[in-house]
């Protein structure tokens, strides 16, 4: 992978649906509804910690940091738009007015783990059969490109297959970012995902899942530009530097977690 050219910044993108394509809205968020669990906050803490424990490095203690942005840390103006470019029209079209307001400051919750392996694997991986001959697990592929599917074993506590969906469920925009430093490489990787419904915008139908990153056609790839990633760390007050692990930023968090 190569860095973004100067002057090019990442943005959100949703794929247009083709005529005759099956209409299926995501249902995984129902696993974390307050009617099912009683508390979205409990689900967020439990699932985040379970997945961090499953990803722990040998003989290394796991630490999980959960930080809420106060009013003074919420983003506005040009900084806010830097991370919402291309997202909010789709949120408004899919959520029928139940999402964040058009001028609402960008509040967030950061969930970071340390002592873990991060999201290892080839970010360009797109199909299971490409993994068949590999012994190493591709956490990046299963985290970003699968729902309800993982290679975790029976002894693992959580699943990237469903546990990760609590991050979108905890957002009033159904969106989150994730910055990872994989243990088997030195460069950090940044992407974002939104889990909406099938929706129409400008007369076109759009697929429910959208991504923040850089793109090869419709295929989302992570940002690895050092300047953009350093700016992301500062804007969201992350503790992550070069230590392996995963930092998730939930935008416009639900009001249940406090």
C-alpha positions in Angstrom: 0.0 0.0 0.0 1.1 3.6 -0.6 0.4 6.8 1.2 -2.3 9.2 -0.1 -1.1 11.8 -2.6 -0.6 15.3 -1.1 -3.9 17.2 -0.9 -6.0 14.0 -1.0 -8.0 13.2 2.1 -10.0 10.1 2.9 -13.8 10.3 2.9 -16.9 8.1 3.4 -18.3 6.2 0.5 -21.4 3.9 0.0 -21.9 1.6 -2.9 -24.8 2.0 -5.2 -27.1 -1.0 -5.5 -27.7 -2.7 -8.9 -31.3 -3.3 -10.2 -32.6 -6.7 -9.1 -30.1 -6.9 -6.2 -31.5 -8.6 -3.1 -32.8 -6.1 -0.5 -31.5 -7.0 2.9 -31.2 -4.6 5.8 -28.6 -5.4 8.5 -30.1 -7.1 11.6 -27.1 -7.6 13.7 -27.8 -4.4 15.7 -30.8 -6.1 17.2 -28.5 -8.3 19.2 -27.5 -5.2 21.1 -30.9 -3.5 21.4 -31.8 -2.2 24.9 -35.0 -4.3 24.7 -32.8 -7.4 24.4 -30.0 -6.5 26.8 -31.4 -4.0 29.2 -28.3 -1.8 28.8 -26.3 -0.9 25.7 -23.5 0.4 28.0 -23.1 -3.1 29.5 -22.9 -4.6 26.0 -20.4 -2.1 24.9 -18.0 -2.7 27.8 -18.5 -6.5 27.8 -18.0 -7.0 24.0 -15.0 -4.7 23.8 -13.2 -6.3 26.7 -14.0 -9.9 25.5 -12.5 -9.2 22.0 -9.5 -7.5 23.5 -8.8 -10.5 25.8 -9.2 -12.8 22.7 -6.5 -10.7 20.9 -4.0 -10.6 23.8 -0.4 -11.1 23.1 1.4 -14.0 24.9 2.6 -13.2 28.4 1.3 -9.6 28.1 -1.4 -8.0 30.3 -4.3 -6.5 28.5 -5.4 -2.9 29.3 -8.6 -1.3 28.0 -9.1 2.4 28.0 -12.6 3.9 27.6 -12.7 7.7 27.3 -15.7 9.9 26.8 -15.3 13.3 25.1 -16.8 16.1 27.1 -18.4 19.2 25.6 -15.0 20.9 25.2 -13.5 17.9 23.3 -16.4 17.5 20.8 -15.4 18.5 17.3 -16.9 21.3 15.3 -16.3 23.3 12.1 -13.7 22.1 9.7 -12.3 19.5 12.1 -15.8 17.9 12.4 -16.3 17.9 8.6 -12.9 16.2 8.1 -14.4 13.0 9.6 -18.0 13.3 8.3 -17.3 14.0 4.7 -19.7 11.9 2.7 -21.4 10.3 5.7 -24.2 12.5 7.0 -26.4 12.7 3.9 -26.6 8.9 4.0 -27.3 8.8 7.7 -30.1 11.3 7.3 -31.6 9.3 4.3 -31.4 6.0 6.2 -32.4 7.0 9.7 -35.5 9.2 9.0 -34.4 12.1 11.3 -33.4 9.9 14.3 -29.7 10.5 13.8 -27.6 13.5 15.0 -28.5 17.0 13.9 -26.8 18.6 10.9 -24.9 21.1 13.0 -24.4 19.0 16.1 -20.9 18.9 17.5 -19.1 15.6 16.9 -19.1 13.9 20.3 -17.4 10.5 20.6 -16.3 7.7 22.8 -12.8 6.1 22.4 -12.3 2.4 23.3 -8.6 1.4 23.1 -6.8 -1.8 24.0 -3.1 -2.4 24.7 -1.3 -5.6 25.1 -3.1 -7.1 22.1 -2.0 -8.0 18.6 -4.3 -5.5 16.8 -5.9 -6.3 13.5 -3.2 -8.4 11.8 -3.5 -9.6 8.2 -3.5 -8.4 4.7 -5.8 -5.4 4.3 -6.3 -6.2 0.6 -7.8 -9.6 1.5 -11.4 -9.9 0.1 -12.3 -13.6 -0.1 -12.2 -16.7 2.2 -10.5 -18.9 -0.3 -7.5 -16.6 -0.4 -7.0 -17.5 3.2 -7.2 -21.3 2.9 -3.5 -21.8 2.6 -2.5 -19.4 5.3 -1.9 -20.4 8.9 -2.0 -16.9 10.3 -5.4 -15.5 11.2 -6.5 -12.4 9.3 -8.1 -10.3 11.9 -8.3 -7.3 9.6 -10.4 -9.2 7.0 -12.8 -10.7 9.6 -13.2 -7.4 11.4 -14.0 -5.2 8.4 -15.4 -7.5 5.8 -17.6 -10.0 7.6 -20.6 -10.1 9.9 -21.4 -13.2 12.1 -18.3 -15.0 10.8 -14.9 -15.5 12.4 -12.0 -17.9 12.8 -12.1 -17.8 16.6 -11.8 -21.0 18.5 -14.1 -22.4 21.1 -12.0 -21.1 24.0 -12.3 -17.5 22.8 -14.7 -15.3 24.8 -16.1 -13.0 22.1 -16.5 -12.9 18.3 -15.5 -10.3 15.9 -18.4 -11.7 13.9 -21.1 -10.1 16.1 -19.3 -8.5 19.1 -17.8 -5.8 16.9 -21.3 -4.7 15.8 -21.9 -3.1 19.2 -19.6 -0.2 18.1 -22.1 0.8 15.3 -25.1 0.0 17.6 -23.7 2.4 20.2 -23.6 5.3 17.7 -26.5 7.5 16.8 -25.0 7.7 13.3 -24.4 3.9 13.3 -20.7 4.7 12.5 -17.3 4.2 14.0 -13.6 4.5 13.2 -10.8 2.0 14.1 -7.1 2.7 14.2 -5.0 -0.4 14.6 -1.2 -1.0 15.0 -0.8 -4.7 14.1 1.8 -6.6 16.2 3.4 -8.0 13.1 4.1 -4.7 11.4 5.0 -1.2 12.3 2.6 1.0 10.3 -0.8 2.0 11.7 -4.0 1.5 9.7 -7.2 3.6 9.8 -10.6 2.9 8.5 -14.3 3.6 9.4 -17.5 1.7 8.9 -21.2 2.7 9.0 -24.0 0.2 9.3 -27.3 1.8 8.0 -30.2 0.5 6.0 -30.8 0.4 2.3 -31.6 4.0 1.4 -32.1 6.3 -1.5 -30.1 9.5 -2.0 -30.3 11.6 -5.1 -32.6 9.1 -6.8 -30.1 6.2 -6.4 -30.4 3.2 -4.0 -27.4 2.6 -1.7 -26.1 -0.5 0.1 -26.4 -0.3 3.9 -22.6 -0.6 4.6 -20.4 2.4 4.0 -16.7 2.9 4.6 -14.2 5.6 5.5 -10.8 5.2 3.9 -9.3 5.3 0.4 -10.8 3.3 -2.4 -9.9 1.1 -5.3 -13.2 1.4 -7.2 -15.7 0.3 -4.5 -13.2 -1.6 -2.5 -12.3 0.2 0.7 -8.7 0.2 1.9 -7.2 1.7 5.1 -5.5 5.0 5.3 -1.8 4.7 6.3 -0.8 8.3 5.6 1.3 9.3 8.7 0.1 12.9 8.7 -3.6 12.0 8.6 -3.2 9.3 11.3 -1.3 11.6 13.6 -4.1 14.2 13.1 -6.7 11.6 13.9 -4.9 10.7 17.1 -4.8 14.3 18.2 -8.3 15.2 17.2 -9.8 12.3 19.2 -7.4 12.4 22.1 -6.2 8.8 21.6 -3.5 7.3 23.9 -2.3 5.0 21.2 1.1 5.7 19.7 3.2 2.9 18.3 2.1 0.1 20.7 0.2 -2.7 19.0 -3.6 -2.9 19.5 -6.9 -1.4 18.4 -8.4 2.0 19.1 -12.1 2.4 18.2 -13.8 5.8 18.1 -17.6 5.7 18.2 -19.1 8.9 16.8 -22.2 10.6 18.2 -22.5 7.9 20.9 -25.9 6.8 22.2 -26.9 8.5 25.4 -27.1 5.2 27.4 -23.3 4.7 27.9 -22.0 7.3 30.4 
